[in-house]
Amino acid sequence: MTTPFQRLRELSASGQLARAHPQVAPLLAEITDAGDREPAAVLAELARCGHLLRGLAAPDVLAHHPDTPLVTVAVTGHSTLAQLPDALTAELARHGLLARLLVGTHGAYLRDLTDPDSELRAPQPDLTLCLLDADAVFDRLGTPWTTDDAETACARLGERVAAIAAAHTATGTGTLVLNTLPLLRRHTQQIIDQRRRALLGALWREFNARLLRLTADHPAVTVVDLDPLIADLGPASDPRLALYTRSPFTEQLLGAYAREAAHILRARSGLTKKCLVLDLDDTLWGGVLEEVGADGLGVGDDLLGEPYRQMQRTARQLAAQGVLLAVSSKNDAEPAVQALRDHPDMTLRPDDFARINANWEPKDANLRDIAHHLGIATDALVFADDSPQERALIRRSLPATPVVALGREPALHTEALLRDAWFDTPHVTDDDRRRTARYRQAAARDELRQGAGTYEEYLHDLGIVVHVAPPGPADTARVCQLSLRTNRFNLTGERLRAAELAEMAADPARRVLAVRVRDRFGDSGLVGALLTRDEDDGLYIDNMMLSCRALARGVEDGCLAAVLEHARSRGLPRVRARYRATPANAAARGFYPSLGFTEEPGAGRERWFRHDLGRLPDRPGHLTLEVRLGGTADEHHTPLG
């Protein structure tokens, strides 16, 4: 049987790898879909694949597949990091990202990151990795050294790193990734005074804590805590590699770090997943319901049930932060729901799930059904199952849906679920925490829809109120998150960082508008945003985005009608609106023409539309619009509906 690595090597040797690039991520998914394989072995095989993929020229791939996302990643640090690029290339490829790596000279991180014209900063990377190790402190010490000397060196390094973070915040691009520095035994044991040795450990942890706290003041900076990775994978360093090659970390640790780096870039690129789809039998509970009955399920605090109870508690922890939970299980619906509802030891209950699909249909069909009912794409799902056959079906039928391989040992299921951090996000907002409740509201709307006459009657029965106004300070994180997570109705596909949002808010010619929606079933929260600016020849709409959960209710039409009316009331000659095609927003390309805009001449992915404010589009009659657009001509509250 040909392994994924062998398949990649064959493609590379035949010169077909660039043409076959869409096959790369599915092949790498086969490597990670190995529930009983040691994580270190998986990382090692990924690194081998990454070595092959590094030989692939980005222009060659883009020539065949121009929509492939290209990310620029700069790598620098204190010591040699020769083993990192292979692992990093593979981890980015797993998420469909084509890497352009810029690797600095070891030890030159200060120049690399503070000189605006450095080879690493000038290309404006999407991600900058500055990987430091304990020698960044100990190389500064003479011999002999004392704990006081180490404390002084830590303080100086802390000042340099803080200066790097400040420089990145002021003039950098993308995200800067720092890390905590592992303190090794070969350092601590050089101090034979046990009291002073304990003090060295304390001051070192205080230094690492200061690094971790840098993220509070610098939103574009994140810090990877290496301690959990070392606890999971083993030793941080190999003394032979450290001395002979100046490589500070083991291959396993660098592989795990590369995975964390890819998670950071994924989260900040709008690729965070939204829904965890779980099997029931031998996943959320021990045993097969049909065979052992509800009373025989393992889910309590005994030897059989403890791993499954931990799995349920972990899923509930994720759900509390906005991850939707769903079930796809080969079971009859009634006994499955009854077990969730009535079993005394269950942590998760039916209300914790946005959808429960317990039936005998193929699981790929069930995942499509779950995505359809939740109003999200199948690539926003993560599928966790203990059956290799079911996982293989999903990998083949829905290749963009990640699978979590749950092996034969249930005690390792939670680690497998969390290993790829599929739901990591830069910020968890209040809107996230209310997500499951909002999807229950959506289910109630569906019930109303089933009982209503026409679709227009259904919309009127909803009693929709749309509020359009500049966002408050507490809304900043949500607007940025919306730009990251909205794909189908993000009319440019562009993402927005907090610093950019603050810059827009400070510019009197620019306007950020937040869209909130509520109806008879509850408050959907902040679901959309418009970015506009004033120019001499009229008003420009630079982008408009709306969450999937608010689509198909006329909300976008009402918002645009309000903006056009606002522009005409100010005596502006026209409104121009920008659309930039992405792989996900094709369904929205006709939005502006549908409301009376005319496309301007041009070509390429970016298109402009113009409305001369003659005949304005009708406002949807089923909406009540509460509008406060701001600006000198419109500071009043304007109910339009």
C-alpha distance (Angstrom), angle and dihedral (degrees) to the residues before:
residue distance angle dihedral
M1 . . .
T2 3.79 . .
T3 3.81 113.5 .
P4 3.81 122.4 -140.9
F5 3.81 89.5 -108.1
Q6 3.79 91.7 52.4
R7 3.81 90.5 48.3
L8 3.80 91.2 51.5
R9 3.80 90.4 47.4
E10 3.80 90.8 51.8
L11 3.80 91.0 50.7
S12 3.79 90.7 47.8
A13 3.81 94.0 47.9
S14 3.81 91.6 49.3
G15 3.81 92.9 48.8
Q16 3.82 91.2 -118.0
L17 3.79 99.4 111.5
A18 3.81 96.1 98.8
R19 3.78 92.4 48.2
A20 3.81 90.9 45.8
H21 3.82 94.4 45.4
P22 3.85 94.4 123.0
Q23 3.82 86.2 65.2
V24 3.82 92.4 59.9
A25 3.81 99.5 79.4
P26 3.85 94.1 46.4
L27 3.81 90.1 49.1
L28 3.81 91.3 50.9
A29 3.81 88.7 47.7
E30 3.79 88.0 60.4
I31 3.81 88.5 58.9
T32 3.80 94.3 51.9
D33 3.82 92.2 43.0
A34 3.79 91.1 83.2
G35 3.78 110.5 111.2
D36 3.80 96.3 179.8
R37 3.78 98.7 42.5
E38 3.80 122.1 103.0
P39 3.83 110.5 -102.6
A40 3.80 91.0 -131.0
A41 3.82 90.6 57.6
V42 3.81 90.2 50.8
L43 3.81 91.2 51.0
A44 3.81 91.0 49.2
E45 3.81 93.0 52.3
L46 3.80 91.4 46.9
A47 3.80 89.3 53.0
R48 3.82 90.0 53.2
C49 3.79 89.4 52.4
G50 3.79 89.8 46.4
H51 3.81 89.7 55.8
L52 3.80 89.3 57.0
L53 3.78 92.9 45.2
R54 3.80 92.1 51.6
G55 3.77 87.3 68.8
L56 3.76 89.9 62.5
A57 3.81 115.0 101.1
A58 3.80 112.4 -134.7
P59 3.85 93.5 -140.3
D60 3.81 89.4 56.1
V61 3.80 91.5 54.1
L62 3.80 92.8 44.5
A63 3.79 90.6 50.1
H64 3.80 88.9 61.8
H65 3.82 98.1 31.6
P66 3.82 110.6 24.1
D67 3.83 93.7 176.6
T68 3.81 93.6 61.8
P69 3.82 107.5 122.1
L70 3.82 109.2 -115.4
V71 3.80 117.3 -156.9
T72 3.78 126.8 -171.4
V73 3.79 114.4 -143.8
A74 3.81 123.8 -174.6
V75 3.81 119.0 -156.7
T76 3.78 125.1 -162.7
G77 3.78 137.6 146.3
H78 3.76 148.4 142.3
S79 3.82 99.8 -80.4
T80 3.80 139.0 25.5
L81 3.82 114.0 -55.8
A82 3.80 99.6 178.0
Q83 3.80 92.8 134.9
L84 3.79 95.6 52.7
P85 3.86 102.5 73.3
D86 3.83 94.2 61.3
A87 3.79 92.8 52.3
L88 3.78 92.2 42.3
T89 3.81 93.2 50.6
A90 3.81 91.0 52.5
E91 3.80 94.9 46.2
L92 3.80 92.1 51.1
A93 3.81 90.9 46.2
R94 3.80 89.3 54.6
H95 3.80 87.1 65.4
G96 3.80 94.0 45.3
L97 3.81 93.4 -102.6
L98 3.79 120.3 140.3
A99 3.79 109.4 -143.0
R100 3.77 128.9 -139.8
L101 3.80 103.5 -172.6
L102 3.79 125.6 -160.0
V103 3.80 111.6 -168.0
G104 3.79 119.5 -166.0
T105 3.78 130.2 -152.0
H106 3.78 112.5 -83.2
G107 3.78 113.4 -103.3
A108 3.81 93.0 20.0
Y109 3.79 97.0 94.4
L110 3.79 94.4 119.4
R111 3.82 92.6 57.2
D112 3.81 92.3 38.4
L113 3.78 92.1 56.9
T114 3.80 104.8 35.1
D115 3.82 102.8 39.7
P116 3.84 106.6 83.7
D117 3.80 89.5 -154.2
S118 3.79 96.0 50.1
E119 3.78 117.9 126.9
L120 3.78 89.6 -111.8
R121 3.80 99.9 47.8
A122 3.79 100.9 38.2
P123 3.85 94.9 69.4
Q124 3.84 88.6 56.1
P125 3.81 97.6 -127.1
D126 3.78 122.4 -146.2
L127 3.79 89.7 -138.2
T128 3.79 130.6 21.4
L129 3.79 118.6 -164.9
C130 3.80 117.8 -160.8
L131 3.80 105.3 -177.2
L132 3.80 113.0 -168.5
D133 3.78 129.5 -179.0
A134 3.80 136.8 -168.7
D135 3.79 92.2 -86.1
A136 3.80 87.6 70.3
V137 3.83 82.5 74.9
F138 3.79 103.8 29.6
D139 3.82 95.3 47.3
R140 3.80 85.3 64.5
L141 3.79 93.4 58.4
G142 3.77 127.2 87.4
T143 3.78 125.6 -141.0
P144 2.93 120.8 -64.8
W145 3.81 101.0 28.3
T146 3.80 132.7 -177.7
T147 3.78 135.3 -148.8
D148 3.79 88.1 -103.4
D149 3.82 89.6 55.7
A150 3.82 89.9 52.0
E151 3.78 90.8 49.4
T152 3.80 91.2 52.5
A153 3.81 91.8 48.1
C154 3.82 90.7 49.1
A155 3.79 90.2 52.4
R156 3.81 92.0 51.1
L157 3.80 92.6 47.7
G158 3.78 89.6 47.5
E159 3.81 89.4 54.9
R160 3.82 91.5 50.0
V161 3.79 92.8 48.8
A162 3.81 91.1 47.5
A163 3.81 88.7 51.8
I164 3.81 89.9 50.5
A165 3.81 90.5 51.3
A166 3.81 91.1 48.8
A167 3.82 92.0 48.6
H168 3.78 90.5 50.1
T169 3.79 91.8 49.1
A170 3.80 91.0 49.9
T171 3.78 101.6 44.2
G172 3.81 110.3 -4.1
T173 3.77 129.2 107.2
G174 3.77 130.7 -136.3
T175 3.78 122.0 -2.9
L176 3.80 126.8 -34.0
V177 3.81 113.3 -146.5
L178 3.80 119.1 -156.6
N179 3.80 127.4 173.2
T180 3.77 141.9 -149.0
L181 3.80 115.1 -103.5
P182 3.83 117.1 -119.8
L183 3.80 112.9 -133.5
L184 3.80 107.6 -138.7
R185 3.79 129.0 -147.3
R186 3.79 90.9 -121.4
H187 3.79 85.5 65.7
T188 3.79 101.2 42.5
Q189 3.81 95.5 44.6
Q190 3.77 91.4 59.2
I191 3.80 85.8 75.2
I192 3.82 107.5 72.6
D193 3.81 94.7 -177.7
Q194 3.78 99.3 93.0
R195 3.80 93.6 -156.3
R196 3.82 91.8 53.1
R197 3.81 90.3 44.1
A198 3.81 89.6 56.3
L199 3.80 88.6 49.0
L200 3.82 90.0 53.1
G201 3.80 89.0 54.1
A202 3.79 91.5 49.8
L203 3.80 96.5 48.9
W204 3.81 90.2 45.4
R205 3.80 91.3 54.9
E206 3.80 90.0 47.3
F207 3.81 88.6 53.3
N208 3.81 91.1 51.3
A209 3.81 90.5 47.0
R210 3.81 89.7 55.5
L211 3.80 88.9 52.7
L212 3.79 91.9 51.4
R213 3.81 90.9 49.6
L214 3.81 91.8 56.7
T215 3.79 87.5 83.5
A216 3.80 90.5 67.8
D217 3.81 92.8 65.1
H218 3.79 98.7 30.8
P219 3.83 113.3 51.4
A220 3.81 91.9 -175.5
V221 3.81 90.9 56.5
T222 3.77 124.9 79.2
V223 3.79 130.3 178.5
V224 3.79 125.1 -145.1
D225 3.79 110.5 -144.6
L226 3.82 103.8 -141.5
D227 3.82 94.9 -168.9
P228 3.86 95.4 81.4
L229 3.81 90.3 47.3
I230 3.81 91.7 51.7
A231 3.80 90.9 46.6
D232 3.80 88.9 52.7
L233 3.80 101.3 42.3
G234 3.77 107.8 26.3
P235 3.80 135.2 -116.1
A236 3.77 119.6 22.8
S237 3.76 95.9 -147.8
D238 3.78 143.1 28.0
P239 3.84 108.7 -144.8
R240 3.82 91.3 -146.5
L241 3.80 93.9 53.9
A242 3.79 90.4 43.1
L243 3.80 93.9 53.7
Y244 3.80 102.8 34.3
T245 3.81 101.4 36.3
R246 3.83 103.4 18.6
S247 3.81 87.5 -123.2
P248 3.81 104.4 147.3
F249 3.80 100.7 -164.6
T250 3.78 138.4 46.3
E251 3.79 120.9 -104.7
Q252 3.81 89.4 -110.4
L253 3.79 93.4 54.4
L254 3.81 92.0 47.1
G255 3.81 88.8 50.1
A256 3.79 91.3 51.5
Y257 3.81 90.6 45.9
A258 3.82 90.2 51.2
R259 3.79 88.5 53.0
E260 3.82 90.8 52.0
A261 3.80 90.2 49.0
A262 3.80 90.5 52.8
H263 3.81 89.5 50.0
I264 3.80 90.0 54.5
L265 3.79 93.1 49.9
R266 3.80 91.4 44.5
A267 3.80 92.4 52.1
R268 3.80 92.3 48.2
S269 3.80 92.6 46.7
G270 3.80 95.9 59.3
L271 3.80 94.7 -104.1
T272 3.81 96.8 121.0
K273 3.79 112.6 133.3
K274 3.79 120.4 -123.8
C275 3.79 110.1 -161.8
L276 3.80 134.6 42.5
V277 3.80 112.4 -151.4
L278 3.79 112.2 -159.9
D279 3.76 135.3 -169.2
L280 3.83 116.5 -133.6
D281 3.83 108.9 -148.9
D282 3.81 111.0 73.9
T283 3.78 89.7 -9.5
L284 3.82 109.1 66.1
W285 3.77 92.7 12.5
G286 3.79 135.3 18.0
G287 3.79 116.0 -106.8
V288 3.79 136.0 21.9
L289 3.79 111.0 -73.2
E290 3.77 94.5 -146.8
E291 3.82 91.0 54.1
V292 3.82 104.8 38.3
G293 3.80 101.8 25.5
A294 3.79 124.8 -134.8
D295 3.81 93.4 -66.9
G296 3.80 91.1 56.8
L297 3.81 96.6 53.3
G298 3.80 118.1 116.8
V299 3.76 109.5 -131.3
G300 3.78 106.4 115.0
D301 3.78 132.9 93.1
D302 3.81 95.1 -79.5
L303 3.80 131.2 101.4
L304 3.82 94.0 -86.9
G305 3.76 97.4 41.0
E306 3.82 104.7 38.5
P307 3.86 97.0 84.1
Y308 3.81 91.0 50.7
R309 3.79 92.9 45.1
Q310 3.81 87.6 53.3
M311 3.81 89.6 49.7
Q312 3.81 91.1 52.1
R313 3.81 92.5 46.8
T314 3.81 90.3 50.4
A315 3.80 92.2 49.3
R316 3.79 89.9 49.8
Q317 3.80 90.4 49.5
L318 3.82 89.3 54.6
A319 3.80 91.3 46.1
A320 3.80 91.2 53.8
Q321 3.82 87.4 61.7
G322 3.78 95.6 51.0
V323 3.80 105.3 -83.3
L324 3.79 110.3 138.7
L325 3.78 115.6 -132.2
A326 3.79 124.3 -148.8
V327 3.79 136.5 169.0
S328 3.78 129.2 -133.1
S329 3.79 108.3 177.8
K330 3.79 138.1 154.2
N331 3.80 95.4 -122.3
D332 3.78 139.4 104.4
A333 3.79 108.3 -88.7
E334 3.80 100.6 -128.5
P335 3.83 99.4 53.2
A336 3.82 91.2 41.7
V337 3.80 92.9 53.8
Q338 3.79 90.6 41.3
A339 3.82 90.8 54.4
L340 3.79 91.1 50.3
R341 3.79 91.5 46.8
D342 3.80 102.3 41.2
H343 3.80 109.2 26.4
P344 3.81 105.0 107.9
D345 3.82 95.3 -142.3
M346 3.79 99.3 51.0
T347 3.81 115.5 119.8
L348 3.80 92.8 -170.9
R349 3.80 119.2 58.7
P350 3.82 129.2 -169.4
D351 3.81 91.7 -94.8
D352 3.81 89.8 60.9
F353 3.81 90.0 68.0
A354 3.77 125.9 76.5
R355 3.81 88.5 -153.8
I356 3.80 136.8 3.2
N357 3.79 116.3 -157.3
A358 3.79 106.1 -177.1
N359 3.79 107.3 163.4
W360 3.78 142.8 104.1
E361 3.79 98.4 -96.5
P362 3.83 119.6 117.6
K363 3.77 110.9 -81.8
D364 3.79 95.2 -124.8
A365 3.82 87.7 60.3
N366 3.79 89.5 48.4
L367 3.79 92.6 51.5
R368 3.79 90.0 51.3
D369 3.79 88.9 49.7
I370 3.80 92.5 49.6
A371 3.80 91.8 49.2
H372 3.81 90.8 47.5
H373 3.80 93.9 51.8
L374 3.80 92.7 45.7
G375 3.79 92.2 47.6
I376 3.79 93.9 -124.1
A377 3.79 134.5 115.3
T378 3.78 121.0 -99.3
D379 3.80 89.2 -116.2
A380 3.83 87.5 66.2
L381 3.82 89.3 64.6
V382 3.80 128.2 88.9
F383 3.80 115.6 -157.2
A384 3.83 121.0 -151.4
D385 3.79 118.9 -173.6
D386 3.80 138.1 148.2
S387 3.82 93.2 -140.0
P388 3.84 115.2 92.8
Q389 3.82 88.5 -160.2
E390 3.80 93.5 55.7
R391 3.81 91.3 45.9
A392 3.80 90.9 49.4
L393 3.82 89.4 51.5
I394 3.81 91.0 54.1
R395 3.80 93.5 44.7
R396 3.79 89.7 52.2
S397 3.81 99.3 39.7
L398 3.82 99.8 33.9
P399 3.81 104.9 24.8
A400 3.81 93.5 171.1
T401 3.81 92.0 58.5
P402 3.82 110.5 89.5
V403 3.79 117.6 -132.4
V404 3.79 125.8 -148.2
A405 3.78 110.4 -144.9
L406 3.80 110.1 -138.7
G407 3.79 108.1 -166.8
R408 3.77 132.1 -155.8
E409 3.81 94.2 -83.0
P410 3.83 107.1 76.4
A411 3.81 92.3 -165.3
L412 3.82 87.2 70.5
H413 3.80 96.0 49.5
T414 3.80 95.6 93.1
E415 3.81 92.1 51.8
A416 3.80 89.5 50.4
L417 3.80 91.5 49.3
L418 3.81 93.3 51.7
R419 3.82 98.6 37.1
D420 3.78 96.6 92.7
A421 3.81 98.4 37.3
W422 3.79 90.2 -140.2
F423 3.80 92.4 173.1
D424 3.81 99.5 46.6
T425 3.79 113.1 134.6
P426 3.81 131.7 177.6
H427 3.82 90.2 -118.6
V428 3.77 135.6 10.2
T429 3.80 108.0 -141.0
D430 3.79 132.2 -162.2
D431 3.79 86.3 -107.3
D432 3.81 89.4 60.0
R433 3.79 92.4 53.2
R434 3.80 91.1 54.3
R435 3.81 94.7 46.7
T436 3.80 99.1 103.9
A437 3.81 91.3 49.7
R438 3.79 89.2 51.3
Y439 3.75 92.4 53.0
R440 3.79 88.6 52.4
Q441 3.81 86.4 54.5
A442 3.79 87.5 51.9
A443 3.79 89.6 53.8
A444 3.81 88.8 52.9
R445 3.82 88.9 52.1
D446 3.79 89.3 52.4
E447 3.80 89.5 54.1
L448 3.79 89.8 50.7
R449 3.78 89.5 48.9
Q450 3.78 91.3 53.5
G451 3.79 91.1 53.4
A452 3.79 97.7 41.1
G453 3.79 124.7 93.7
T454 3.79 110.8 -132.0
Y455 3.78 125.7 4.2
E456 3.80 89.3 -110.5
E457 3.81 90.4 55.7
Y458 3.79 89.3 49.9
L459 3.81 91.5 52.8
H460 3.81 91.5 49.7
D461 3.82 90.7 48.8
L462 3.80 90.5 54.6
G463 3.82 92.5 64.7
I464 3.81 93.9 -145.9
V465 3.82 118.6 -160.5
V466 3.83 117.7 -167.8
H467 3.80 118.4 -163.2
V468 3.82 117.1 -164.1
A469 3.80 118.3 -174.5
P470 3.82 142.1 123.4
P471 3.81 110.6 -70.9
G472 3.77 121.3 -106.0
P473 3.83 123.3 -124.7
A474 3.80 90.6 -94.8
D475 3.82 90.3 56.6
T476 3.81 97.0 61.5
A477 3.80 96.2 92.3
R478 3.80 91.7 46.4
V479 3.83 94.1 50.6
C480 3.82 90.4 49.9
Q481 3.79 90.8 46.6
L482 3.79 90.5 49.3
S483 3.80 89.8 55.9
L484 3.81 89.2 51.3
R485 3.78 97.5 46.6
T486 3.79 102.7 35.7
N487 3.77 112.9 89.5
R488 3.80 111.1 144.5
F489 3.81 94.7 54.6
N490 3.80 101.3 26.8
L491 3.79 99.0 115.0
T492 3.80 94.7 -156.0
G493 3.81 101.6 21.1
E494 3.79 88.4 -131.8
R495 3.79 121.2 146.3
L496 3.77 124.6 -136.5
R497 3.79 127.9 -143.0
A498 3.79 125.2 -155.1
A499 3.81 92.2 -112.2
E500 3.81 91.2 53.4
L501 3.78 90.9 48.7
A502 3.80 91.0 51.0
E503 3.80 89.9 49.5
M504 3.81 91.1 52.7
A505 3.79 92.3 47.8
A506 3.80 90.4 52.7
D507 3.82 93.4 52.0
P508 3.84 111.0 86.2
A509 3.81 90.6 -154.3
R510 3.77 93.3 56.6
R511 3.76 128.9 67.9
V512 3.78 133.7 -164.0
L513 3.80 114.2 -162.1
A514 3.77 124.0 -166.9
V515 3.80 120.3 -151.2
R516 3.79 119.9 -147.6
V517 3.79 125.4 -176.9
R518 3.79 133.0 -165.2
D519 3.79 133.7 167.7
R520 3.79 141.1 169.4
F521 3.81 91.0 -65.5
G522 3.78 97.1 53.2
D523 3.78 147.4 -77.5
S524 3.81 115.1 -45.2
G525 3.80 90.2 -167.6
L526 3.79 126.7 -148.7
V527 3.79 103.3 -9.7
G528 3.79 105.2 157.5
A529 3.79 148.5 20.8
L530 3.79 139.9 -160.0
L531 3.79 125.2 -155.6
T532 3.80 114.8 -155.9
R533 3.80 138.0 166.9
D534 3.76 136.7 -169.4
E535 3.80 119.7 -121.2
D536 3.80 131.2 173.1
D537 3.81 91.6 -100.2
G538 3.79 97.2 47.4
L539 3.77 145.6 -73.0
Y540 3.81 120.1 -33.0
I541 3.81 124.2 -154.0
D542 3.80 104.0 -154.0
N543 3.76 95.6 -179.7
M544 3.75 143.7 -12.2
M545 3.78 126.6 -164.9
L546 3.77 134.8 179.8
S547 3.76 131.3 -177.8
C548 3.79 116.7 -112.2
R549 3.79 89.9 -119.4
A550 3.82 90.7 67.2
L551 3.80 98.2 44.3
A552 3.81 125.2 109.2
R553 3.81 92.6 32.7
G554 3.79 98.6 90.9
V555 3.80 93.4 -106.0
E556 3.81 94.4 127.9
D557 3.82 90.9 48.8
G558 3.81 91.4 50.8
C559 3.81 93.0 49.0
L560 3.78 93.6 50.2
A561 3.81 91.7 45.7
A562 3.81 88.5 54.3
V563 3.80 92.3 50.3
L564 3.82 92.1 49.3
E565 3.80 91.8 48.5
H566 3.79 89.7 48.8
A567 3.80 91.3 51.6
R568 3.79 92.9 50.1
S569 3.82 91.8 47.6
R570 3.80 88.0 57.0
G571 3.80 91.6 52.8
L572 3.79 94.3 -114.8
P573 3.82 115.4 160.6
R574 3.80 98.7 -135.0
V575 3.77 148.9 -17.4
R576 3.80 121.5 -123.4
A577 3.78 120.5 -163.0
R578 3.77 130.4 -165.3
Y579 3.80 127.8 -139.7
R580 3.79 123.4 -178.0
A581 3.78 117.0 -172.9
T582 3.78 119.0 -125.3
P583 3.79 129.8 174.3
A584 3.81 88.9 -101.6
N585 3.82 106.4 41.6
A586 3.81 101.7 56.8
A587 3.82 91.3 114.3
A588 3.82 89.7 62.6
R589 3.82 97.7 52.2
G590 3.80 91.7 98.3
F591 3.80 94.5 49.8
Y592 3.81 99.0 99.3
P593 3.84 95.5 43.3
S594 3.80 89.4 49.8
L595 3.81 88.4 63.5
G596 3.80 97.6 47.7
F597 3.80 101.8 -84.4
T598 3.80 119.0 141.8
E599 3.77 120.6 -142.8
E600 3.78 115.0 -119.4
P601 3.80 121.0 -135.6
G602 3.75 114.7 -86.5
A603 3.75 144.7 99.6
G604 3.76 140.3 -127.3
R605 3.76 133.0 54.3
E606 3.81 95.0 -51.6
R607 3.78 114.8 73.9
W608 3.79 132.3 179.0
F609 3.81 127.2 -149.0
R610 3.79 128.3 -165.4
H611 3.79 134.1 -152.6
D612 3.82 116.9 -169.1
L613 3.80 92.7 -160.1
G614 3.78 94.4 -119.7
R615 3.77 105.5 123.9
L616 3.77 109.3 12.9
P617 3.80 121.0 -148.6
D618 3.77 117.0 -99.8
R619 3.78 114.9 -100.3
P620 3.83 111.8 -118.8
G621 3.77 104.8 -97.4
H622 3.79 94.5 -143.8
L623 3.81 92.9 61.8
T624 3.77 129.8 84.9
L625 3.80 106.8 -151.8
E626 3.79 121.3 -156.3
V627 3.79 105.1 -169.9
R628 3.79 132.1 -174.6
L629 3.76 106.5 159.4
G630 3.80 97.8 167.4
G631 3.79 128.1 -139.5
T632 3.78 129.2 107.1
A633 3.79 95.3 -71.3
D634 3.75 98.1 50.1
E635 3.76 117.9 33.9
H636 3.76 94.6 129.4
H637 3.76 129.0 96.9
T638 3.79 107.6 -103.3
P639 3.76 119.3 -167.4
L640 3.78 103.6 -168.5
G641 3.73 101.9 175.0
